Amino acid sequence: MADRAPTHPFERSHSIVIAAQPAAVFDYVSNPRTWPHWIASSHELMCDDRPMRYGDTFHEHWSTRSGPVDLDWLVIACDAPRLWNGLTGTEFTGPIIVEYRCEAVEGGTRFTRTLRNPARPKPPTPDMLARIDAEAELALANIKRNVESI
């Protein structure tokens, strides 16, 4: 039996309260065509302009510090307007699962975005963690601004 290379599971969550109903937040974030409006690394999506549901697939042109990356996505969970999970991956990160949760709270919706790499080939560096956190905070602020202005 061949030895498997060790992996380094990784998870990061960020949340924000948005003054809107859960369905409005959910429909916005689960529509990948909106992603370039709030995620700095997302540049072009090839999919219908609608929220993606369980089993849907789509393609994303993404950029990293190392250059462009093409991502093929599969929606692996969808319980509108509460939970959405998308699965993709790269050779350098392993599988990537993005989870969106929308919870009704006083003042609107608590939106939580969780990024998971269950089998990352290398652990993230402190600099990577700082960039991930900064990019996530900016993305959530963009979602809040965009959804609240609809």
C-alpha positions in Angstrom: 0.0 0.0 0.0 1.5 3.4 -1.0 2.1 6.0 1.6 0.0 9.1 1.3 1.5 12.5 1.7 0.4 14.2 4.9 -2.3 16.9 4.5 -3.1 19.9 6.6 -6.8 20.5 7.1 -7.6 24.2 7.2 -10.7 26.3 8.0 -11.5 30.0 8.3 -14.9 31.6 9.0 -16.0 35.3 8.8 -19.4 36.8 9.5 -21.3 40.1 9.3 -24.8 41.3 10.0 -26.6 42.6 6.9 -29.8 44.7 7.1 -31.8 42.4 4.7 -33.9 39.3 4.9 -32.1 35.9 4.7 -33.6 35.1 1.3 -32.2 38.4 -0.2 -28.7 37.7 1.2 -28.8 34.0 0.2 -29.9 34.6 -3.4 -27.2 37.3 -3.8 -24.2 35.2 -2.5 -25.4 31.9 -4.1 -25.4 33.6 -7.5 -21.8 33.2 -8.7 -22.3 36.0 -11.3 -22.3 38.4 -8.3 -19.0 37.2 -7.0 -16.8 39.6 -9.0 -18.7 42.4 -7.3 -17.5 41.4 -3.9 -14.6 38.9 -4.2 -11.4 40.6 -5.4 -9.9 37.3 -6.8 -13.0 36.4 -8.8 -13.0 37.8 -12.3 -15.4 35.9 -14.6 -18.0 33.3 -14.1 -19.5 31.0 -16.7 -23.0 30.2 -15.5 -26.6 31.3 -15.6 -27.3 34.6 -13.8 -29.2 33.1 -10.9 -28.6 31.4 -7.6 -27.0 28.0 -8.0 -28.8 25.1 -6.4 -27.8 21.5 -5.4 -26.1 19.7 -8.2 -25.5 22.8 -10.3 -22.0 23.3 -11.8 -20.2 26.4 -13.0 -16.8 27.7 -14.0 -14.8 30.5 -12.5 -11.7 32.4 -13.6 -9.9 33.3 -10.4 -6.6 35.0 -9.8 -3.9 34.4 -7.2 -0.6 36.0 -6.4 0.9 33.2 -8.6 -1.3 33.9 -11.6 -4.7 32.9 -13.0 -6.5 29.7 -12.0 -9.6 28.1 -13.6 -12.0 26.5 -11.1 -14.8 24.1 -11.8 -17.5 24.2 -9.1 -20.2 21.8 -7.9 -22.9 22.8 -5.5 -22.9 20.0 -2.9 -25.5 21.4 -0.5 -28.3 23.9 -0.8 -31.0 24.6 1.8 -32.4 28.0 0.7 -32.3 30.4 2.4 -30.1 29.0 5.1 -27.1 27.0 3.8 -25.1 26.7 0.5 -21.9 24.7 -0.1 -19.8 24.7 -3.2 -16.9 22.4 -3.9 -13.9 23.1 -6.1 -10.1 22.6 -5.8 -6.7 23.1 -7.2 -3.5 21.0 -7.2 -1.8 23.5 -4.9 -4.7 23.8 -2.4 -6.4 20.4 -2.7 -10.2 20.4 -2.3 -11.9 23.7 -1.4 -15.3 23.8 0.2 -17.0 27.2 0.6 -20.0 27.4 2.9 -22.5 30.2 3.2 -24.9 30.4 6.1 -27.7 32.9 6.5 -29.4 33.2 9.9 -32.2 35.6 10.8 -31.1 37.9 13.6 -32.4 41.2 15.0 -31.4 43.8 12.5 -31.4 41.4 9.5 -29.3 38.4 8.6 -26.0 37.1 10.0 -24.1 35.9 7.0 -21.2 33.6 7.6 -18.7 32.5 5.0 -16.5 29.5 5.9 -13.6 28.4 3.7 -12.4 24.8 4.2 -9.4 22.9 2.8 -9.9 19.4 4.2 -6.7 18.0 2.6 -4.4 21.0 1.9 -1.0 19.8 0.7 0.9 22.4 2.8 -0.2 24.4 5.8 -1.0 28.1 5.2 1.7 30.6 6.3 0.9 33.4 8.7 1.1 35.8 5.8 -1.5 33.7 3.9 -3.8 33.7 6.9 -3.5 37.5 7.2 -4.3 37.9 3.5 -7.3 35.5 3.7 -8.7 37.4 6.7 -8.2 40.8 5.1 -9.8 39.7 1.8 -12.7 38.1 3.6 -13.4 41.2 5.7 -13.4 43.3 2.5 -15.7 40.8 0.7 -18.2 40.7 3.6 -18.3 44.6 3.7 -18.9 44.5 -0.1 -21.8 42.1 0.3 -23.3 44.2 3.0 -23.0 47.4 0.9 -24.4 45.7 -2.2 -27.3 43.8 -0.7 -28.4 46.8 1.5 -28.4 49.0 -1.6 -30.8 46.8 -3.5 
